[in-house]
């Protein structure tokens, strides 16, 4: 990563850049609202008459805010501040929030200072110093990675499943993979530049840029001849033998070890046009063969045997009572889906057998008919006839085990070990020269002609870990983009859930949502002529038709007067005789910042409850999120609790307990922030006033450009300062 201290010599202070051009209002299905359930915005008076300006209770973003919150994630959501301090040797994590009011500028074709590429003569990356020396020899490396596979370690019959669902389960190892690093030397020219933004950028709209984060774009000039690297990865792998015994379905239904035509018909007793039926005279109360009694089982066909007195079909005596009980696993040799005792006379299987299916296979140099079909599931239970008097079901199969069938054929190595070589090849360019351009990270893009650049406000939250050894280490960050018109809006990449069974990678399950590809305006906080009012209640519902599914979105917004207590007192300790007496727990500290926070009760507050329910039409699966937010005058958000609910959670029991609402729905706590410190600088927005009005920047063909690197701006599921990332449930 670029060393910011060295780069600071060349760069201006932190600012956010907005690029503006004419744009059109985006169109989507969310503009068509289904119906409004309740909306007090049409009423001149509501509640107890209490009101407050949105600039006073949310934020006046013309001021500069530097805020620190205590952050509690899902696993510690219900832990109070005092309980946390007594349970852990470190305080809760911090989340900071800053905005950038004095650095919101418009770039035009005349704003060349933002586009100029300035050479960097000496660039420090980590501990290495790279210069623009001609013909620099650079040590490089390339990684070659083998394909992944799993070893089959054992096969076990699943006795725990329902009898009809019992089958073999394949026990595999973890993923097996190897890699190698090949080192080589390359000689090329190195040149580096920095600029605020690259050009061209976008055709129209606003582009937000944060210069506290940097990205680098390297342009490599490659020689015609590529460098080729290869490596042979040698493996020994255990796998199912090509015989696939456990996937075979027996088709030798008279168990004679030879292929047979269909059974011959005798008479069509019921005149249905075939001779395949079996009749029980006693059940039908009809003497089909005319012998004067109703005790016979009548076949319209010759139910052939195999000229052998077959022993009882082999079974596993689960309860050890010495007899076969229904539900115990057994070998069905004659395809009649029932266990058969030993034969006293040679008989058939009690059902009509059509021409026997087979699999053609070349096993000994000639084409033979093998009396089985290969199924899709491993439910053929194997029987070892090594001791023909006592055949045995194989409930467990290990590497190298063999089996002998009834006819003396031995199948070696049901799980076999094979050796193979996985050859990987990679070509890399032989770099002739390398030019690197360092530019600020793009935060987001808005296409909205109804608003000007100065109408948008960018905030940035950073999560700082206080765990032992982290010492305030930043572990994550996110951006929020707000605007104000009739209401307070949040511009975000709208997020939608996928229920269990719709994911195809672990990372998708972990993150839990898919997102639209462009920023869209969403009402975050409703207001009445710029006022919050006690008793305000707004319900909305609409269908959103996306490329993935149709979702019913139902939202509810409620406001009430309230008070709230959070650990945000400015004075935490009293200095006495060279040390600090901490007010919260009466402990002694060398520095005031080592003392825990002290409570403050805000009585001039509005509590806002925002609820969103999302239903995937067709599947009927529901996801909901509920946020309680306390806004205190001149302090903005002082506390915010986020709850989540699912009707079919992909995360097992992770959302099975929590707050139960009036409908019996369980809302599980996911994220909580509480104000700890706030600093407000009423700057008057000097820079924005100086650089207005916005001017147009001409662009080249956007489609011909490389893709933008948005790594620094995480497309995420946001509501206010909460980022909903399901990976937090496994912290």
C-alpha positions in Angstrom: 0.0 0.0 0.0 1.2 3.5 -0.8 2.8 5.2 2.2 0.5 8.2 2.9 3.1 10.1 4.9 5.4 10.2 1.9 2.6 10.9 -0.5 1.4 13.8 1.6 4.3 15.9 0.2 2.6 15.9 -3.2 -1.1 16.0 -2.4 -3.7 18.4 -1.2 -5.7 17.8 2.0 -8.6 15.4 2.2 -11.5 16.4 0.0 -14.5 14.9 -1.8 -14.9 15.6 -5.5 -18.2 15.6 -7.3 -18.3 15.6 -11.1 -21.5 17.0 -12.5 -23.1 16.8 -15.9 -26.7 16.8 -17.2 -28.5 13.6 -16.4 -32.0 12.1 -16.5 -34.1 10.7 -13.7 -33.7 6.9 -13.4 -36.7 4.8 -14.0 -37.5 1.6 -12.0 -40.4 -0.4 -10.8 -40.1 1.2 -7.3 -41.8 4.4 -8.6 -45.1 2.5 -8.8 -46.5 2.4 -5.2 -49.1 -0.2 -4.4 -51.0 1.6 -1.8 -50.5 3.7 1.4 -51.7 2.1 4.6 -51.4 5.2 6.9 -49.8 8.6 6.2 -50.0 11.4 8.7 -48.0 13.8 6.4 -51.4 14.9 5.1 -52.3 16.1 8.6 -51.3 19.6 9.9 -51.2 18.4 13.5 -50.3 15.0 15.0 -49.3 13.5 18.4 -48.6 15.9 21.3 -47.7 18.8 19.0 -43.9 18.4 19.6 -41.7 19.3 16.6 -38.0 19.7 15.8 -36.0 20.8 12.8 -34.3 18.1 10.9 -31.1 20.2 10.8 -31.2 20.4 14.6 -32.0 16.8 15.3 -30.4 14.9 12.4 -27.4 16.8 11.1 -26.7 20.1 9.5 -24.2 18.8 7.0 -22.9 22.3 6.3 -21.1 21.8 9.7 -18.2 19.4 10.1 -18.9 16.4 12.4 -16.4 14.1 14.1 -18.3 11.5 16.1 -17.3 8.4 18.0 -19.8 5.6 18.9 -19.6 2.5 20.9 -20.3 -0.4 18.5 -22.0 -3.7 19.6 -22.3 -6.4 16.9 -24.7 -9.3 17.0 -22.9 -11.5 19.5 -22.7 -8.7 22.0 -25.9 -6.9 21.1 -27.6 -7.4 24.4 -24.5 -6.6 26.5 -24.8 -3.4 28.4 -21.8 -1.1 28.7 -21.2 -2.0 32.3 -21.6 -5.7 31.6 -19.1 -5.4 28.8 -16.5 -3.7 31.0 -16.9 -6.4 33.6 -16.8 -9.3 31.1 -14.0 -8.3 28.8 -10.5 -6.8 29.4 -11.1 -4.2 26.7 -13.9 -1.7 26.0 -16.5 -2.1 23.2 -15.3 -1.5 19.6 -15.6 2.1 18.3 -17.3 3.3 15.2 -16.3 6.8 14.0 -18.3 9.0 11.7 -17.0 12.0 9.7 -18.4 14.2 7.0 -16.7 16.4 4.5 -18.6 19.7 4.1 -15.7 21.9 3.1 -14.3 19.7 0.4 -17.3 19.2 -1.9 -16.1 20.7 -5.2 -17.3 20.7 -8.8 -14.8 19.7 -11.6 -15.1 21.3 -15.0 -12.8 21.3 -18.1 -11.0 24.3 -16.5 -10.4 22.5 -13.2 -7.1 21.1 -14.6 -5.5 20.9 -11.2 -7.6 17.8 -10.5 -6.6 16.0 -13.7 -2.8 16.8 -13.9 -0.6 13.8 -13.6 2.3 14.8 -11.3 5.5 12.6 -11.4 6.6 10.9 -8.3 10.4 10.7 -8.3 10.7 8.4 -5.3 7.9 6.1 -4.2 8.0 4.3 -0.8 6.0 1.1 -0.7 6.3 -0.7 2.7 10.1 -0.8 3.3 11.1 -0.7 -0.4 12.1 2.4 -2.2 11.5 2.3 -6.0 12.9 5.0 -8.2 12.5 5.8 -11.9 15.9 4.4 -12.8 16.1 3.1 -16.3 16.7 -0.6 -16.6 15.9 -1.5 -13.0 16.1 -5.2 -12.3 13.1 -6.2 -10.3 12.7 -9.6 -8.6 9.3 -10.9 -9.3 7.4 -14.2 -8.7 4.4 -16.0 -10.1 2.1 -18.3 -8.3 0.8 -21.5 -9.9 -2.1 -23.3 -8.1 -3.3 -26.8 -8.8 -6.9 -27.8 -9.2 -8.9 -28.6 -6.0 -10.2 -32.1 -5.2 -11.3 -34.0 -2.2 -10.3 -37.5 -1.2 -12.9 -40.2 -0.6 -12.1 -41.5 2.8 -14.9 -43.9 3.6 -18.5 -44.9 2.6 -21.1 -45.5 5.3 -24.7 -46.6 5.2 -26.9 -44.0 6.8 -28.8 -45.9 9.5 -30.0 -42.7 11.1 -32.2 -41.7 8.1 -35.8 -42.9 7.5 -35.7 -46.4 6.0 -37.0 -45.3 2.6 -34.2 -42.6 2.5 -31.3 -44.7 3.7 -28.4 -44.9 1.4 -24.6 -44.8 1.4 -23.0 -41.5 2.5 -19.6 -40.6 1.0 -17.2 -39.3 3.6 -14.7 -36.9 2.0 -11.6 -35.1 3.2 -11.2 -31.4 3.1 -10.1 -29.7 -0.1 -6.7 -30.8 -1.3 -4.7 -28.2 -3.3 -1.1 -27.3 -3.8 0.6 -24.2 -5.0 4.1 -23.1 -5.8 5.9 -19.8 -6.2 8.3 -19.4 -9.0 10.8 -16.6 -8.7 12.2 -14.7 -11.7 13.9 -11.4 -12.5 12.5 -8.8 -14.9 14.1 -5.6 -16.1 11.9 -2.6 -17.0 11.5 1.2 -16.6 9.4 2.4 -13.6 7.5 5.6 -13.7 4.9 6.8 -11.2 2.4 9.7 -11.2 -0.4 10.9 -8.9 -3.6 12.8 -9.7 -6.8 13.5 -8.0 -8.9 11.8 -10.6 -8.2 10.0 -13.8 -9.9 11.2 -17.0 -12.2 10.5 -18.8 -14.6 9.4 -16.0 -18.4 9.5 -16.6 -20.8 10.9 -19.2 -23.2 12.5 -16.8 -24.2 12.7 -13.1 -22.2 13.1 -10.0 -19.1 11.1 -9.0 -17.9 11.2 -5.3 -14.2 10.9 -4.7 -12.6 10.5 -1.3 -8.9 11.4 -1.2 -8.3 9.8 2.2 -8.2 6.5 0.2 -6.0 5.7 -2.8 -6.0 3.3 -5.6 -3.3 2.7 -8.1 -3.7 1.9 -11.8 -0.6 0.4 -13.5 -0.2 0.5 -17.3 2.3 -2.2 -18.4 3.9 -2.2 -21.8 4.6 -5.8 -22.7 7.1 -7.3 -25.1 5.8 -9.4 -27.9 7.2 -12.7 -26.5 5.5 -14.0 -23.4 7.3 -15.8 -20.5 5.9 -19.3 -20.0 5.9 -21.0 -16.6 4.7 -24.6 -16.0 4.6 -26.9 -13.0 3.6 -30.5 -12.5 1.6 -31.2 -9.3 1.8 -34.9 -8.4 -1.1 -36.3 -6.3 -2.3 -39.6 -4.9 -6.0 -39.5 -4.8 -8.6 -41.8 -3.3 -11.8 -42.1 -5.2 -14.8 -44.3 -6.1 -13.6 -47.1 -8.3 -14.8 -46.9 -11.9 -17.1 -49.9 -11.2 -19.3 -47.5 -9.2 -20.8 -50.5 -7.3 -22.9 -48.4 -4.9 -24.6 -46.5 -7.8 -25.7 -49.7 -9.6 -29.4 -50.6 -9.7 -30.0 -54.4 -10.1 -31.9 -55.4 -13.3 -31.4 -59.2 -13.0 -34.8 -59.6 -11.4 -34.9 -63.4 -11.4 -31.3 -63.5 -10.0 -29.9 -66.1 -12.4 -26.8 -64.1 -13.5 -27.9 -64.0 -17.1 -29.9 -61.7 -19.4 -33.5 -62.7 -20.0 -36.3 -61.7 -22.3 -39.7 -60.6 -20.9 -41.7 -63.2 -19.0 -44.2 -65.1 -21.2 -47.9 -64.4 -21.0 -50.5 -67.1 -20.3 -54.0 -65.5 -20.4 -55.6 -62.1 -20.3 -58.0 -62.7 -17.4 -59.3 -59.2 -17.1 -59.3 -58.4 -20.8 -57.2 -55.2 -20.5 -55.1 -56.0 -23.5 -52.0 -57.3 -21.8 -50.8 -60.4 -19.8 -48.9 -58.7 -17.0 -51.3 -58.7 -14.1 -51.4 -60.6 -10.8 -54.7 -61.4 -9.1 -55.6 -62.5 -5.6 -58.8 -64.5 -5.9 -59.7 -64.0 -2.2 -59.4 -60.2 -2.6 -61.4 -60.1 -5.8 -63.9 -62.8 -4.7 -63.5 -64.4 -8.2 -62.3 -67.8 -9.2 -60.0 -66.9 -12.1 -58.8 -70.5 -12.9 -62.1 -72.2 -12.2 -60.8 -74.8 -9.7 -63.6 -74.2 -7.3 -61.9 -72.3 -4.6 -60.7 -68.8 -4.0 -57.3 -69.5 -2.4 -55.1 -69.0 -5.5 -52.8 -66.2 -6.6 -53.3 -66.1 -10.4 -50.6 -64.8 -12.8 -51.4 -63.8 -16.4 -47.7 -64.7 -17.1 -45.2 -67.4 -16.2 -43.5 -66.0 -13.1 -40.2 -67.7 -13.7 -37.6 -68.6 -11.1 -33.9 -69.3 -11.6 -33.8 -73.0 -11.1 -32.1 -72.5 -7.7 -33.4 -72.6 -4.2 -32.4 -69.1 -3.2 -31.3 -68.4 0.4 -33.0 -65.6 2.3 -32.1 -62.1 1.2 -29.3 -60.7 3.4 -30.3 -58.1 5.9 -28.8 -56.2 8.8 -30.4 -57.1 12.1 -30.6 -53.6 13.7 -32.3 -54.6 16.9 -30.5 -58.0 17.2 -33.7 -60.0 17.6 -32.6 -62.6 15.0 -35.5 -62.0 12.6 -36.1 -59.5 9.8 -38.1 -56.4 10.9 -39.7 -53.9 8.5 -37.3 -51.0 8.0 -34.1 -52.9 8.4 -31.7 -52.6 5.5 -31.6 -55.6 3.1 -30.4 -56.7 -0.3 -33.3 -56.8 -2.8 -32.0 -59.4 -5.2 -35.3 -59.9 -7.2 -36.5 -56.3 -7.7 -39.8 -56.7 -5.8 -39.1 -54.1 -3.2 -39.6 -56.5 -0.3 -37.5 -58.8 1.8 -37.8 -62.5 0.8 -37.2 -65.6 3.0 -35.3 -68.6 1.8 -37.0 -70.6 -0.9 -38.5 -74.0 -0.3 -39.5 -74.3 -4.0 -38.1 -72.4 -6.9 -40.4 -69.5 -7.6 -40.5 -66.0 -9.2 -40.7 -62.6 -7.5 -44.5 -62.3 -7.6 -44.5 -59.6 -10.3 -44.3 -59.3 -14.1 -40.7 -58.8 -15.3 -40.2 -57.1 -18.7 -37.1 -57.6 -20.8 -34.1 -57.1 -18.5 -32.3 -53.8 -19.0 -28.5 -53.9 -19.1 -25.3 -51.9 -19.4 -23.0 -52.7 -22.3 -19.4 -52.8 -21.1 -16.1 -54.2 -22.3 -14.7 -56.0 -19.3 -12.5 -58.7 -20.8 -12.0 -57.8 -24.4 -15.6 -58.4 -25.5 -18.9 -56.6 -25.4 -21.1 -58.0 -22.6 -24.5 -57.2 -21.2 -24.0 -56.3 -17.5 -27.3 -56.6 -15.6 -27.5 -53.2 -13.9 -28.1 -49.6 -14.6 -26.2 -46.7 -13.1 -28.4 -44.6 -10.8 -28.0 -41.0 -9.6 -27.8 -41.8 -5.9 -25.7 -44.3 -4.0 -28.5 -46.5 -2.6 -27.4 -49.9 -3.8 -26.3 -51.7 -0.6 -23.4 -54.1 -1.1 -23.3 -57.7 0.1 -20.0 -59.6 0.4 -20.4 -63.3 -0.5 -16.9 -64.4 0.4 -18.5 -66.8 2.8 -21.4 -68.0 0.7 -23.1 -69.5 3.7 -23.1 -66.3 5.6 -23.2 -63.3 3.2 -22.7 -60.0 4.9 -24.0 -56.5 4.2 -21.2 -53.9 4.0 -22.4 -51.0 6.1 -19.0 -49.4 6.1 -16.4 -49.4 3.3 -12.8 -48.2 3.8 -10.0 -47.4 1.4 -8.8 -50.7 -0.3 -11.8 -52.8 0.8 -13.0 -55.5 -1.7 -16.3 -57.3 -2.2 -17.3 -60.7 -3.8 -20.7 -61.0 -5.3 -23.0 -64.1 -5.3 -21.5 -65.4 -8.5 -17.9 -65.3 -7.2 -16.9 -62.1 -9.0 -14.4 -60.2 -6.9 -14.4 -56.4 -7.1 -11.1 -55.0 -5.7 -10.6 -51.6 -4.2 -14.1 -50.2 -4.0 -12.3 -47.0 -2.9 -9.2 -47.0 -5.1 -6.0 -44.9 -4.9 -4.8 -43.4 -8.1 -1.8 -41.3 -8.9 -2.1 -38.4 -11.3 -0.3 -35.3 -12.5 -2.0 -31.9 -12.7 -0.1 -29.7 -15.1 -0.6 -26.0 -14.7 0.7 -23.5 -17.2 0.7 -19.7 -17.1 2.0 -17.1 -19.5 3.1 -13.7 -18.2 4.1 -10.6 -20.1 7.7 -9.7 -20.2 7.3 -6.1 -19.0 9.3 -3.5 -21.0 8.1 -0.6 -18.9 5.6 0.1 -16.1 3.7 3.4 -15.5 1.6 3.6 -12.3 -1.0 6.3 -11.7 -2.2 6.8 -8.1 -5.7 8.4 -7.9 -8.4 8.9 -5.3 -10.9 6.1 -4.8 -14.3 6.5 -6.3 -17.1 6.5 -3.6 -20.2 6.3 -5.8 -22.1 7.6 -8.8 -25.5 9.3 -8.9 -27.6 10.0 -12.0 -30.1 12.6 -11.0 -30.8 15.8 -12.9 -33.2 17.2 -10.3 -30.4 17.9 -7.7 -27.1 19.8 -7.8 -23.7 18.7 -6.5 -24.1 20.8 -3.4 -27.3 18.9 -2.4 -25.3 15.7 -1.7 -23.4 14.9 1.5 -20.9 12.1 2.0 -20.2 10.6 5.4 -17.7 7.9 6.2 -17.9 5.4 9.1 -14.9 3.4 10.3 -14.9 0.4 12.6 -12.0 0.4 15.1 -11.3 -2.8 17.1 -10.5 -2.5 20.8 -9.6 -6.1 21.3 -6.3 -6.9 23.1 -3.5 -6.4 20.6 -5.6 -4.4 18.1 -5.2 -1.0 19.9 -7.7 0.8 17.8 -6.9 -1.0 14.5 -9.3 -0.1 11.7 -10.9 -3.3 10.5 -13.6 -1.9 8.2 -15.1 1.2 6.8 -18.1 2.3 4.7 -19.5 5.3 3.0 -23.0 6.8 3.3 -24.4 9.4 0.8 -27.3 11.6 2.0 -29.3 14.4 0.4 -32.1 16.6 1.6 -35.2 17.7 -0.2 -38.7 17.3 1.2 -37.2 14.5 3.3 -33.8 13.1 4.3 -32.7 10.6 1.6 -30.0 8.0 1.6 -28.5 7.1 -1.7 -27.5 3.4 -1.8 -27.1 0.3 -3.8 -30.4 -1.3 -3.0 -30.1 -4.8 -1.4 -32.3 -7.9 -1.7 -32.0 -11.2 0.0 -31.9 -14.7 -1.5 -33.4 -17.5 0.6 -31.7 -20.8 1.6 -31.0 -22.9 -1.5 -30.5 -19.9 -3.9 -26.8 -19.5 -3.0 -24.0 -21.2 -4.9 -20.9 -20.1 -3.0 -20.0 -19.7 0.7 -19.2 -16.0 0.3 -22.7 -15.3 -1.0 -24.3 -17.1 2.0 -22.0 -15.2 4.3 -22.8 -11.8 2.8 -26.5 -12.7 2.6 -27.7 -10.2 -0.1 -27.4 -9.2 -3.7 -27.3 -5.6 -4.8 -28.4 -3.4 -7.7 -25.6 -1.9 -9.7 -26.4 1.8 -9.4 -27.0 4.2 -6.5 -30.7 4.9 -6.0 -32.5 7.4 -3.7 -34.3 6.0 -0.7 -36.2 8.0 1.9 -34.3 7.5 5.1 -36.2 9.9 7.4 -39.6 11.5 6.6 -40.3 15.1 7.6 -43.2 17.5 7.5 -41.9 20.7 6.0 -38.4 20.0 7.4 -39.8 19.1 10.8 -39.8 15.9 12.9 -43.2 15.6 14.6 -44.3 13.4 17.5 -46.9 10.9 16.3 -45.8 10.9 12.6 -46.6 7.6 11.0 -46.0 6.7 7.3 -46.7 3.3 5.8 -45.8 2.4 2.2 -45.9 -0.8 0.1 -44.9 -1.5 -3.4 -43.7 -4.4 -5.7 -40.1 -4.2 -7.0 -39.6 -6.4 -10.1 -35.9 -7.2 -10.4 -33.9 -9.5 -12.6 -33.8 -12.1 -9.8 -37.3 -12.1 -8.4 -40.3 -9.9 -7.6 -40.3 -8.6 -4.1 -43.1 -7.0 -2.1 -41.5 -4.2 0.0 -43.5 -2.9 3.0 -42.1 0.0 5.0 -43.3 1.7 8.2 -41.9 5.0 9.7 -43.0 6.2 13.2 -41.8 9.1 15.3 -42.3 9.7 19.1 -40.9 12.0 21.7 -38.5 10.1 24.0 -35.4 10.4 26.2 -32.4 8.1 26.1 -29.3 7.5 28.3 -25.9 6.8 26.6 -22.3 6.9 27.8 -21.5 10.2 26.2 -20.6 12.6 29.1 -17.8 15.0 28.2 -16.2 14.7 31.7 -15.1 11.2 32.5 -12.7 11.8 35.5 -11.5 14.3 38.1 -7.8 15.0 38.3 -6.6 14.6 41.8 -3.0 14.4 43.1 -1.4 13.5 39.8 -4.0 10.8 38.7 -7.5 10.7 37.5 -10.5 9.4 39.6 -12.8 7.7 37.0 -16.4 8.8 37.7 -18.1 5.7 36.3 -16.4 3.0 38.4 -14.3 5.0 40.9 -11.1 3.5 39.5 -7.8 5.3 39.3 -6.1 6.0 35.9 -3.0 7.8 34.7 -4.8 9.4 31.8 -8.5 10.5 31.4 -8.9 8.6 28.1 -8.2 5.4 30.1 -11.4 5.9 32.1 -14.7 4.4 30.9 -17.4 6.6 29.5 -19.9 8.3 31.8 -23.7 8.3 31.1 -25.6 11.3 29.8 -29.4 11.4 29.6 -30.8 13.3 26.5 -34.3 14.4 27.3 -34.9 16.4 24.1 -35.1 13.5 21.7 -37.1 11.9 18.9 -37.3 8.2 18.7 -37.8 7.0 15.2 -38.8 3.4 14.3 -38.2 2.3 10.7 -39.4 -1.1 9.7 -38.9 -2.8 6.3 -40.4 -6.2 5.4 -39.4 -7.8 2.2 -41.2 -10.8 0.7 -39.9 -12.8 -2.2 -43.0 -13.5 -4.3 -43.4 -17.2 -5.3 -41.2 -18.6 -2.5 -43.0 -16.6 0.2 -39.8 -16.2 2.2 -39.7 -13.0 4.2 -36.8 -10.9 5.5 -37.3 -7.9 7.8 -35.2 -5.2 9.4 -36.2 -2.8 12.1 -34.2 0.1 13.3 -34.8 2.2 16.5 -33.0 5.5 16.2 -32.8 8.2 18.9 -32.1 11.7 17.6 -31.0 14.3 20.2 -31.0 18.0 19.5 -27.6 19.3 18.3 -26.2 15.8 18.6 -27.7 13.8 15.7 -27.9 10.1 16.2 -27.1 9.3 19.8 -28.3 5.7 19.7 -29.5 3.2 17.1 -30.5 -0.4 17.4 -30.9 -2.7 14.3 -33.0 -5.9 14.5 -33.5 -8.6 11.8 -36.0 -11.3 11.2 -36.4 -14.2 8.8 -39.1 -16.7 8.1 -36.6 -19.1 6.7 -33.1 -18.1 7.9 -30.1 -19.4 5.9 -28.1 -19.1 9.2 -29.6 -22.0 11.3 -30.5 -20.7 14.8 -28.7 -17.3 14.5 -32.1 -15.4 14.3 -34.3 -17.6 16.4 -34.5 -15.5 19.6 -34.9 -11.8 20.4 -37.7 -9.2 20.5 -41.2 -10.5 19.8 -43.7 -8.1 18.2 -47.4 -7.9 18.4 -47.7 -10.4 15.5 -45.6 -13.0 17.2 -42.6 -12.3 14.9 -39.1 -12.7 16.4 -36.7 -9.8 15.8 -33.1 -10.6 16.6 -30.7 -7.9 17.6 -27.9 -7.4 15.0 -26.1 -4.1 15.5 -26.2 -1.3 18.1 -24.4 2.0 18.3 -24.3 4.4 21.3 -22.8 7.9 21.2 -19.5 8.3 23.1 -18.1 11.6 21.8 -19.1 14.3 19.3 -17.3 17.3 18.0 -19.0 19.9 15.7 -17.2 22.5 13.8 -19.6 25.1 12.4 -17.4 25.9 9.4 -20.0 27.7 7.3 -19.2 25.6 4.2 -16.6 28.1 2.9 -15.1 26.0 0.2 -18.5 25.0 -1.3 -19.5 28.7 -1.6 -16.2 29.5 -3.3 -16.3 26.8 -5.9 -20.0 27.1 -6.9 -21.6 26.9 -9.5 -21.0 23.5 -10.9 -19.5 23.3 -14.4 -19.5 20.6 -17.1 -16.6 18.3 -17.8 -16.4 16.8 -21.3 -15.7 13.1 -21.5 -14.3 10.7 -24.0 -16.1 7.4 -24.9 -16.9 5.7 -21.6 -17.2 2.2 -23.2 -13.6 2.2 -24.4 -12.2 2.6 -20.8 -11.0 -0.1 -18.4 -13.4 -0.9 -15.6 -13.2 1.4 -12.6 -11.8 0.0 -9.4 -14.5 0.4 -6.7 -12.6 -1.6 -4.1 -12.6 1.3 -1.6 -16.3 1.7 -1.8 -18.0 -1.4 -0.5 -21.4 -2.0 -2.1 -23.3 -3.0 1.0 -26.7 -3.2 2.6 -27.1 0.1 4.5 -29.6 1.8 6.6 -28.3 5.0 8.2 -24.9 4.2 9.8 -25.6 0.5 10.0 -24.0 -1.9 7.5 -25.8 -5.3 7.4 -23.1 -7.9 6.7 -24.1 -11.5 7.7 -20.5 -12.4 8.2 -20.8 -10.7 11.6 -22.8 -13.6 12.9 -19.8 -15.9 13.0 -17.4 -13.4 14.6 
